[in-house]
């Protein structure tokens, strides 16, 4: 199961890795505990098995001594009959110089070492227990005891079992335990991934809600959220509402300021035009400059306010089609043809009037300089952060613009050719509006020989 947003700084990664680390630690400790417990139990079972065989042989020897025999009966374990099986018994006469020895068939011609000669101390009851190397290379666990059968004699009774067999059982148990715990670890990892995904689902829902608000598809966060996330959703709704109220008040103040300044300036211009004179001409000229400057800075203030608004989104295709129809009519006398278009699903993260103003100024500038054709193309691309960027490309077949003059063309009030109509504010307005939305404008050479204006704006 893939965890979305799995990175070093994500909550999902931290929760998943924490759960995996803790589960692995618990399983590791459990495996150590179970292996140690199994070893203890296996050793105890092994010791009890040797003790049972030893006691059976001691009883048989005691009884056979009374009956005139010196060997045990059948122990019921076929391994004592198989040569080199690792399971042996041996009876040695201790009070006779001949040291008569009787042994199991499995010992064949070999002999078991005496623990007393190896320095193993005796326990309560005369028992000795220890490890020794067997005649066939096996590491043996030996239990021995000296018994006195009276007139029959004194005997050293020994029983040995292969310690390698016990270690093999423990190794096999450890391997099976590791396989079982590995499967359990995988299952726990899947469960942890599901738990993290399910537990963080409200945060993903909240993120999708915010994306929808940013795209203009919704106005506020909706839905039921857990008690830990619900207060965050409520605070975000309050923040969005406060943002919209602040922007609305800013727009209102900007509109009031525009009305309060433009009306007196218009009166001044009209009064100056009514009485022609050098003074009135100067007043009219400066009043028009002031009006242009006020319009410029008010447009920038409106753009900054709109650029910070949440939930503003504009379909690009209808806007471009409307502008193409408008400028085709405006420049019909000049014979300039406007062509191109936009993708149907492209959207601009901003208000329609700002998009129209930016593209309209670029089309108007291209139409002034074009000989016969202006083409517009709108597509999208992904930036390094994974965000969608609208790319508006406008080409004309005019004389173009030298690289050293392109920076000057975007300066406020700068007109490179006074014979062309306009105030010199068009491209600078585009630059400022684009910057307000985090976009940019670049002037380049067009493949057709004219000028290419490439506008980059946030979109989706």
DRENMI-887552 format. One record per residue (C-alpha): residue number from 1; x, y, z. Coordinates in Angstrom, 2 decimals, always signed. Layout:
N
NUM	X	Y	Z $
...
***
This chain:
460
1	+0.00	+0.00	+0.00 $
2	+1.54	+3.28	-1.05 $
3	+1.44	+6.16	+1.36 $
4	+0.80	+9.51	-0.37 $
5	+3.21	+12.24	+0.42 $
6	+5.76	+9.85	+1.87 $
7	+8.76	+12.09	+2.57 $
8	+11.18	+12.78	+5.38 $
9	+9.06	+15.69	+6.67 $
10	+5.63	+14.08	+6.38 $
11	+3.49	+13.00	+9.31 $
12	+2.63	+9.79	+7.45 $
13	+6.32	+8.87	+7.20 $
14	+6.92	+9.56	+10.87 $
15	+3.91	+7.56	+12.00 $
16	+4.69	+4.65	+9.68 $
17	+8.38	+4.49	+10.54 $
18	+7.65	+4.83	+14.26 $
19	+5.11	+1.98	+14.11 $
20	+7.49	-0.15	+12.02 $
21	+10.44	+0.52	+14.36 $
22	+8.46	-0.25	+17.52 $
23	+6.92	-3.37	+15.97 $
24	+10.35	-4.58	+14.83 $
25	+11.81	-3.96	+18.30 $
26	+8.95	-5.86	+19.96 $
27	+9.28	-8.75	+17.51 $
28	+13.06	-8.87	+18.00 $
29	+12.72	-8.98	+21.79 $
30	+9.96	-11.57	+21.48 $
31	+12.13	-13.75	+19.23 $
32	+15.02	-13.56	+21.72 $
33	+12.69	-14.43	+24.60 $
34	+10.97	-17.33	+22.80 $
35	+14.29	-18.74	+21.57 $
36	+15.76	-18.61	+25.08 $
37	+12.60	-20.15	+26.53 $
38	+12.59	-22.92	+23.91 $
39	+16.29	-23.62	+24.55 $
40	+15.62	-23.91	+28.28 $
41	+12.66	-26.24	+27.71 $
42	+14.58	-28.32	+25.15 $
43	+17.52	-28.71	+27.49 $
44	+15.23	-29.72	+30.35 $
45	+13.45	-32.27	+28.16 $
46	+16.81	-33.58	+26.99 $
47	+18.06	-33.87	+30.57 $
48	+14.87	-35.61	+31.71 $
49	+15.19	-38.04	+28.82 $
50	+18.77	-38.89	+29.82 $
51	+17.73	-39.21	+33.46 $
52	+14.94	-41.63	+32.53 $
53	+17.34	-43.80	+30.53 $
54	+19.94	-43.67	+33.31 $
55	+17.46	-44.65	+36.00 $
56	+16.12	-47.46	+33.80 $
57	+19.63	-48.83	+33.23 $
58	+20.52	-48.49	+36.95 $
59	+17.37	-50.38	+37.87 $
60	+18.09	-53.07	+35.29 $
61	+21.69	-53.39	+36.46 $
62	+20.63	-53.70	+40.08 $
63	+18.05	-56.33	+39.21 $
64	+20.34	-58.22	+36.85 $
65	+23.02	-58.27	+39.54 $
66	+20.64	-59.97	+41.90 $
67	+19.71	-62.45	+39.18 $
68	+23.30	-63.03	+38.12 $
69	+23.17	-60.83	+35.00 $
70	+25.23	-57.67	+34.36 $
71	+23.41	-55.95	+31.47 $
72	+20.23	-53.94	+31.03 $
73	+17.18	-55.08	+29.18 $
74	+15.60	-53.28	+26.24 $
75	+15.25	-49.48	+26.68 $
76	+12.64	-49.19	+23.96 $
77	+14.64	-46.68	+21.87 $
78	+16.00	-48.02	+18.56 $
79	+18.70	-45.32	+18.47 $
80	+20.71	-47.32	+21.02 $
81	+20.83	-50.10	+18.42 $
82	+22.04	-47.96	+15.49 $
83	+25.82	-47.50	+15.22 $
84	+26.89	-43.85	+15.40 $
85	+23.38	-42.63	+16.22 $
86	+24.69	-40.34	+18.99 $
87	+22.73	-42.15	+21.70 $
88	+24.77	-44.56	+23.82 $
89	+24.86	-46.35	+27.13 $
90	+27.86	-47.94	+28.77 $
91	+28.34	-50.03	+31.98 $
92	+31.87	-50.32	+33.41 $
93	+32.87	-52.69	+36.27 $
94	+34.80	-50.57	+38.77 $
95	+35.87	-53.14	+41.39 $
96	+37.48	-55.57	+38.99 $
97	+40.90	-55.20	+37.45 $
98	+39.53	-56.37	+34.12 $
99	+37.28	-53.33	+33.99 $
100	+34.65	-55.28	+32.15 $
101	+32.59	-53.00	+29.92 $
102	+29.17	-53.57	+28.43 $
103	+27.80	-51.00	+25.94 $
104	+24.96	-50.39	+23.53 $
105	+25.26	-51.55	+19.94 $
106	+25.24	-47.95	+18.81 $
107	+28.60	-47.39	+20.53 $
108	+30.07	-50.22	+18.45 $
109	+33.81	-50.41	+19.26 $
110	+34.03	-46.96	+20.84 $
111	+34.12	-45.98	+24.49 $
112	+32.53	-43.12	+26.42 $
113	+34.87	-40.80	+28.37 $
114	+34.43	-40.72	+32.16 $
115	+33.27	-37.37	+33.53 $
116	+35.11	-38.05	+36.78 $
117	+38.38	-38.15	+34.84 $
118	+37.42	-34.88	+33.10 $
119	+37.09	-33.13	+36.47 $
120	+33.28	-32.84	+36.53 $
121	+32.16	-32.67	+40.20 $
122	+29.52	-35.06	+41.50 $
123	+26.02	-33.82	+42.35 $
124	+23.75	-34.92	+45.17 $
125	+23.10	-38.67	+44.77 $
126	+26.40	-39.30	+42.98 $
127	+25.24	-38.02	+39.58 $
128	+27.61	-36.29	+37.20 $
129	+26.52	-34.31	+34.16 $
130	+28.66	-32.74	+31.51 $
131	+29.65	-32.40	+27.88 $
132	+32.37	-34.40	+26.16 $
133	+33.56	-35.40	+22.72 $
134	+32.17	-38.76	+21.62 $
135	+34.04	-41.47	+19.73 $
136	+32.32	-40.58	+16.46 $
137	+32.87	-36.84	+16.71 $
138	+29.49	-36.02	+18.22 $
139	+29.37	-33.51	+21.06 $
140	+27.72	-35.59	+23.76 $
141	+25.75	-34.74	+26.86 $
142	+26.69	-37.45	+29.36 $
143	+24.98	-38.45	+32.60 $
144	+26.74	-41.02	+34.79 $
145	+26.34	-42.61	+38.22 $
146	+28.28	-45.16	+40.26 $
147	+26.11	-47.90	+41.81 $
148	+27.02	-50.64	+44.26 $
149	+25.22	-53.95	+43.63 $
150	+26.70	-55.71	+46.64 $
151	+28.46	-58.96	+45.98 $
152	+27.83	-58.53	+42.25 $
153	+30.10	-55.52	+42.07 $
154	+30.38	-51.75	+41.69 $
155	+29.42	-50.31	+38.31 $
156	+29.72	-46.98	+36.53 $
157	+26.55	-46.49	+34.50 $
158	+26.68	-43.86	+31.70 $
159	+24.07	-42.62	+29.26 $
160	+24.94	-40.17	+26.49 $
161	+22.88	-38.25	+23.96 $
162	+23.91	-36.11	+21.01 $
163	+23.96	-32.42	+21.98 $
164	+24.13	-31.61	+18.26 $
165	+20.66	-33.04	+17.88 $
166	+19.36	-30.65	+20.52 $
167	+21.13	-27.71	+18.84 $
168	+19.63	-28.69	+15.50 $
169	+16.17	-28.63	+17.05 $
170	+16.84	-25.20	+18.55 $
171	+18.25	-23.91	+15.23 $
172	+15.23	-25.24	+13.35 $
173	+12.90	-23.63	+15.88 $
174	+14.78	-20.32	+15.57 $
175	+14.50	-20.40	+11.76 $
176	+10.80	-21.21	+11.83 $
177	+10.28	-18.49	+14.42 $
178	+12.11	-15.97	+12.22 $
179	+9.98	-16.91	+9.21 $
180	+6.80	-16.59	+11.27 $
181	+7.88	-13.25	+12.76 $
182	+8.95	-11.95	+9.34 $
183	+5.48	-12.74	+8.00 $
184	+4.02	-11.09	+11.09 $
185	+6.23	-8.03	+10.56 $
186	+4.99	-7.69	+6.96 $
187	+1.41	-8.03	+8.16 $
188	+2.01	-5.41	+10.86 $
189	+3.60	-3.06	+8.28 $
190	+0.52	-3.41	+6.06 $
191	-1.73	-2.80	+9.05 $
192	+0.37	+0.23	+10.07 $
193	+0.19	+1.64	+6.54 $
194	-3.57	+1.17	+6.50 $
195	-3.86	+2.72	+9.96 $
196	-1.78	+5.74	+8.96 $
197	-3.73	+6.17	+5.73 $
198	-7.06	+5.85	+7.49 $
199	-5.99	+8.05	+10.40 $
200	-4.71	+10.86	+8.14 $
201	-7.72	+10.72	+5.82 $
202	-9.36	+13.79	+7.44 $
203	-6.21	+15.83	+6.74 $
204	-6.28	+14.76	+3.08 $
205	-9.95	+15.73	+2.91 $
206	-9.08	+19.11	+4.41 $
207	-6.33	+19.57	+1.87 $
208	-8.67	+18.78	-1.02 $
209	-11.18	+21.26	+0.37 $
210	-8.53	+23.99	+0.48 $
211	-7.42	+23.17	-3.08 $
212	-11.05	+23.43	-4.23 $
213	-11.36	+26.83	-2.50 $
214	-8.13	+28.04	-4.10 $
215	-9.41	+26.95	-7.52 $
216	-12.69	+28.74	-6.99 $
217	-14.77	+25.55	-6.91 $
218	-15.95	+26.14	-3.32 $
219	-16.29	+29.09	-0.97 $
220	-15.65	+27.38	+2.38 $
221	-14.60	+24.12	+3.99 $
222	-17.45	+21.67	+4.46 $
223	-17.86	+18.13	+5.75 $
224	-17.65	+16.28	+9.05 $
225	-14.23	+16.06	+10.65 $
226	-12.94	+14.31	+13.80 $
227	-12.79	+16.34	+17.00 $
228	-9.03	+16.87	+16.56 $
229	-9.38	+18.38	+13.06 $
230	-12.80	+20.10	+13.29 $
231	-11.43	+23.17	+15.20 $
232	-8.75	+23.63	+12.51 $
233	-11.38	+23.50	+9.75 $
234	-13.49	+26.05	+11.64 $
235	-10.56	+28.42	+12.11 $
236	-9.67	+28.15	+8.43 $
237	-13.25	+29.04	+7.48 $
238	-13.05	+32.10	+9.74 $
239	-9.70	+33.04	+8.19 $
240	-11.10	+32.71	+4.66 $
241	-14.12	+34.85	+5.56 $
242	-11.89	+37.48	+7.18 $
243	-9.65	+37.51	+4.10 $
244	-12.61	+38.10	+1.82 $
245	-13.98	+40.86	+4.05 $
246	-10.62	+42.64	+4.09 $
247	-10.29	+42.39	+0.31 $
248	-13.83	+43.62	-0.21 $
249	-13.21	+46.64	+2.01 $
250	-9.95	+47.30	+0.14 $
251	-11.75	+47.20	-3.21 $
252	-14.42	+49.54	-1.92 $
253	-11.84	+52.03	-0.63 $
254	-9.93	+51.87	-3.90 $
255	-13.12	+52.49	-5.87 $
256	-14.06	+55.41	-3.62 $
257	-10.59	+56.90	-4.04 $
258	-10.76	+56.52	-7.81 $
259	-14.12	+58.28	-7.94 $
260	-12.99	+61.03	-5.55 $
261	-9.86	+61.85	-7.58 $
262	-10.97	+61.31	-11.16 $
263	-14.02	+63.54	-10.92 $
264	-12.10	+66.72	-9.84 $
265	-9.42	+66.00	-12.44 $
266	-12.05	+65.69	-15.16 $
267	-13.53	+69.03	-14.05 $
268	-10.06	+70.62	-14.21 $
269	-9.48	+69.26	-17.72 $
270	-12.89	+70.45	-18.93 $
271	-12.41	+73.93	-17.44 $
272	-8.93	+74.21	-18.92 $
273	-10.17	+73.13	-22.35 $
274	-12.99	+75.70	-22.18 $
275	-10.54	+78.65	-22.05 $
276	-7.67	+78.01	-24.49 $
277	-4.41	+79.54	-23.37 $
278	-0.84	+78.43	-22.70 $
279	-1.68	+78.11	-19.01 $
280	-4.82	+76.11	-19.65 $
281	-2.96	+73.83	-22.05 $
282	-0.32	+73.18	-19.41 $
283	-2.95	+72.54	-16.73 $
284	-4.81	+70.19	-19.07 $
285	-1.61	+68.35	-19.95 $
286	-0.55	+67.87	-16.33 $
287	-4.09	+66.92	-15.25 $
288	-4.20	+64.19	-17.90 $
289	-0.79	+62.92	-16.72 $
290	-2.07	+62.89	-13.15 $
291	-5.20	+61.01	-14.25 $
292	-3.11	+58.42	-16.07 $
293	-0.85	+58.01	-13.06 $
294	-3.81	+57.67	-10.70 $
295	-5.40	+55.09	-13.00 $
296	-2.14	+53.19	-13.14 $
297	-1.61	+53.02	-9.39 $
298	-5.27	+52.32	-8.69 $
299	-5.11	+49.43	-11.14 $
300	-2.05	+48.15	-9.32 $
301	-3.84	+48.40	-5.98 $
302	-6.87	+46.54	-7.37 $
303	-4.61	+43.87	-8.85 $
304	-2.76	+43.40	-5.55 $
305	-6.06	+43.04	-3.72 $
306	-7.46	+40.58	-6.24 $
307	-4.20	+38.66	-6.41 $
308	-4.50	+37.83	-2.71 $
309	-8.10	+36.66	-2.94 $
310	-8.96	+33.03	-2.31 $
311	-11.28	+31.14	-4.60 $
312	-10.89	+33.29	-7.73 $
313	-10.67	+31.22	-10.93 $
314	-11.35	+32.01	-14.59 $
315	-11.92	+29.80	-17.61 $
316	-9.29	+30.87	-20.15 $
317	-10.95	+29.76	-23.41 $
318	-14.02	+32.08	-23.31 $
319	-11.85	+35.03	-22.35 $
320	-9.39	+34.47	-25.22 $
321	-12.15	+33.93	-27.79 $
322	-13.88	+37.15	-26.75 $
323	-10.65	+39.15	-27.02 $
324	-9.86	+37.68	-30.45 $
325	-13.27	+38.73	-31.75 $
326	-12.85	+42.23	-30.29 $
327	-9.40	+42.91	-31.69 $
328	-10.27	+41.42	-35.07 $
329	-12.92	+44.14	-35.37 $
330	-10.65	+46.89	-33.99 $
331	-7.84	+46.15	-36.45 $
332	-10.01	+45.16	-39.42 $
333	-9.13	+48.39	-41.26 $
334	-5.44	+47.64	-40.88 $
335	-5.93	+44.10	-42.22 $
336	-4.39	+42.34	-39.21 $
337	-5.74	+38.83	-38.62 $
338	-5.94	+37.50	-35.03 $
339	-5.85	+33.71	-34.67 $
340	-5.16	+30.98	-32.13 $
341	-6.94	+29.87	-28.99 $
342	-6.76	+28.07	-25.68 $
343	-7.38	+24.63	-24.24 $
344	-10.88	+24.01	-22.92 $
345	-9.87	+22.82	-19.47 $
346	-7.35	+25.54	-18.65 $
347	-8.11	+27.92	-15.80 $
348	-6.42	+31.03	-14.48 $
349	-6.17	+31.37	-10.71 $
350	-7.42	+34.96	-10.68 $
351	-10.23	+37.21	-11.81 $
352	-11.46	+37.45	-15.36 $
353	-11.02	+41.21	-15.73 $
354	-7.34	+40.93	-14.80 $
355	-6.75	+38.14	-17.32 $
356	-8.59	+40.17	-19.99 $
357	-6.53	+43.24	-19.18 $
358	-3.21	+41.40	-19.40 $
359	-3.96	+39.47	-22.60 $
360	-5.83	+42.45	-24.06 $
361	-2.85	+44.79	-23.60 $
362	-0.51	+42.24	-25.20 $
363	-2.86	+41.67	-28.16 $
364	-3.31	+45.42	-28.56 $
365	+0.44	+46.00	-28.55 $
366	+0.96	+43.18	-31.06 $
367	-1.83	+44.55	-33.29 $
368	-0.22	+48.00	-33.40 $
369	+3.06	+46.62	-34.72 $
370	+1.95	+43.58	-36.74 $
371	+1.95	+43.66	-40.52 $
372	-0.76	+41.11	-41.15 $
373	-1.04	+38.49	-38.41 $
374	-1.11	+38.01	-34.63 $
375	-1.27	+34.54	-33.11 $
376	-2.03	+33.55	-29.54 $
377	-1.49	+30.12	-27.96 $
378	-2.28	+29.12	-24.38 $
379	-1.00	+25.90	-22.82 $
380	+0.20	+24.74	-19.42 $
381	+3.31	+23.29	-17.81 $
382	+4.48	+22.13	-14.40 $
383	+6.97	+24.11	-12.36 $
384	+9.61	+22.35	-10.16 $
385	+7.20	+22.49	-7.19 $
386	+4.53	+20.60	-9.16 $
387	+2.22	+23.59	-9.64 $
388	+0.44	+24.28	-12.92 $
389	+1.62	+27.34	-14.84 $
390	-0.38	+28.88	-17.70 $
391	+1.80	+29.92	-20.62 $
392	+0.25	+32.58	-22.89 $
393	+2.33	+33.10	-26.05 $
394	+1.51	+35.95	-28.43 $
395	+3.46	+36.29	-31.70 $
396	+3.27	+39.05	-34.32 $
397	+4.94	+39.48	-37.70 $
398	+6.00	+43.07	-37.08 $
399	+9.52	+44.54	-37.05 $
400	+10.32	+43.04	-33.66 $
401	+12.25	+44.71	-30.87 $
402	+15.97	+44.82	-30.20 $
403	+17.03	+42.91	-27.06 $
404	+18.47	+46.05	-25.44 $
405	+15.11	+47.84	-25.79 $
406	+12.91	+45.09	-24.36 $
407	+13.52	+46.04	-20.73 $
408	+12.68	+49.67	-21.53 $
409	+9.43	+48.65	-23.22 $
410	+8.01	+47.39	-19.92 $
411	+8.87	+50.58	-17.99 $
412	+5.93	+52.68	-16.83 $
413	+5.05	+55.46	-19.30 $
414	+7.87	+54.54	-21.69 $
415	+6.91	+54.79	-25.40 $
416	+9.55	+53.66	-27.86 $
417	+7.67	+55.12	-30.84 $
418	+5.65	+58.32	-30.35 $
419	+3.91	+57.81	-33.71 $
420	+1.92	+54.91	-32.29 $
421	-1.14	+55.72	-30.16 $
422	-1.16	+54.94	-26.45 $
423	+0.06	+56.11	-23.06 $
424	+3.01	+53.76	-22.65 $
425	+1.37	+52.06	-19.68 $
426	+0.11	+48.87	-21.38 $
427	+3.11	+46.56	-20.95 $
428	+3.97	+47.93	-17.50 $
429	+0.41	+47.19	-16.35 $
430	+0.80	+43.63	-17.65 $
431	+4.08	+43.25	-15.76 $
432	+2.56	+44.57	-12.51 $
433	-0.61	+42.51	-12.80 $
434	+1.37	+39.35	-13.55 $
435	+3.70	+40.01	-10.61 $
436	+0.68	+40.47	-8.32 $
437	-0.33	+36.88	-9.16 $
438	+3.21	+35.54	-8.92 $
439	+3.63	+35.43	-12.72 $
440	+5.96	+37.10	-15.22 $
441	+6.21	+38.60	-18.71 $
442	+9.08	+37.92	-21.11 $
443	+9.72	+39.49	-24.53 $
444	+11.54	+37.32	-27.07 $
445	+12.12	+36.93	-30.80 $
446	+9.19	+35.40	-32.62 $
447	+9.82	+32.53	-35.05 $
448	+7.95	+34.61	-37.66 $
449	+10.43	+37.47	-37.37 $
450	+8.43	+39.76	-35.10 $
451	+8.10	+39.96	-31.33 $
452	+6.95	+37.19	-28.99 $
453	+5.39	+38.07	-25.66 $
454	+5.25	+35.14	-23.25 $
455	+3.09	+35.55	-20.17 $
456	+3.28	+33.02	-17.30 $
457	+0.46	+32.91	-14.76 $
458	-0.75	+30.51	-12.06 $
459	-3.38	+28.07	-13.28 $
460	-4.74	+24.55	-13.03 $
***
